[in-house]
């Protein structure tokens, strides 16, 4: 029961977001970003890892290290 209340609170928080940003350097499948986009947040992800397979290019950003 305690877990369920935490889960509901987390979902309400995610659903209140307009965007979800990932700055991940390592990600197995991008589940947190999938969850956020399913809740209505616009995903902003790096153009690497598993994200190009999951989201359209409009959601991607690139970075260059100096």
N, C-alpha and C positions, 0 to 999 in steps of 0.2 A: 504494500500500500504506500509506503514511504517513497519507493522508487517511482511509482506511478505519478505521484504529485510532483516530483522533480522533473519527470519526463514532460508532463503537461506544462510546467512552468518554462522549460527550455523551448518547447514548441511555440508557446505564446511569444517568447522573446524573439525567436527566429522569424516568426510571422510578422512581427512589427518592423522588421528591417526592410529597407528599400534596395540595398545592395549588400553583397557578401564578397569580401576580398580575400583571396588566398595569396600568401607570400611564401608558400611551401617550397622547400628545397628538396623534400622527399615526400612522396605520396604514393601509396599503393594503388588506390583506385579513385580517389577524389570523392569519397562518400559524404564528407561534411559539406562540400560544395553542391553535390547533388541534392542533399537534404535541404539546404538553404534555397536552392532554385525551385525545388518542389513546393516549398512554403511561400514562394512568390518573390524572393529576393533576386535581383539581377546579379549573375555571377561575374566577377572580374578575376581572371586567373592568369598565371604566367603561361606563355606559349611554349610549354614544355611539360614533361612528366606525362601523365595520362590525360591531361585536360584537353589537348587538341582532338582526342577521340570522343570526348564527351560534350564539348560545347562549340558553338560556331565561332568563327574568327573575330566577330564583333565583341566577343567577351574576353579576348586575349590582350595581354600586354607583353612587351619584351623589355629586357634590361640588358645593359652592357656593363661589365665590370672593367674598371680602369686598371 
